[in-house]
Amino acid sequence: MNIEELRDYVLSLKNVTESFPFGEDTLVFKTNTKIFLLVSLSSSPLQFNVKCHPEKAIELREEYSCILPGYHMNKKHWNTITIDGTLSQSQLKDFIKDSYDLVSKKSRKK
């Protein structure tokens, strides 16, 4: 998955906006004004941060070397995923969708 494929997938989700609130290097995606994905445009290989249930976040980090605690994020709730070929495109999309769902549900409750 490259940046264009990632962006196309994320923008296909309902009520998603994109912006650069942290500078021109970090693309941020939100739903209902809440961040669910950040991607560094300068990292090589491509990396992105997604929200995750705390227990699942730890399990994923133990299982995959390309998943680390969220860079510059609350490490309990965020993972940084490096797109290095370890994970399938389907798995990457699942992580993105899980993050989107976590943030969407929280926004709807309010």
Secondary structure, DSSP 8 states (H G I E B T S, - for coil): --HHHHHHHHHHSTTEEEE-TT-TTEEEEEETTEEEEEEESS-SS-EEEEE--HHHHHHHHHH-TTEEE-TTS-TTTEEEEE-SSSS-HHHHHHHHHHHHHHHHHHHHH-
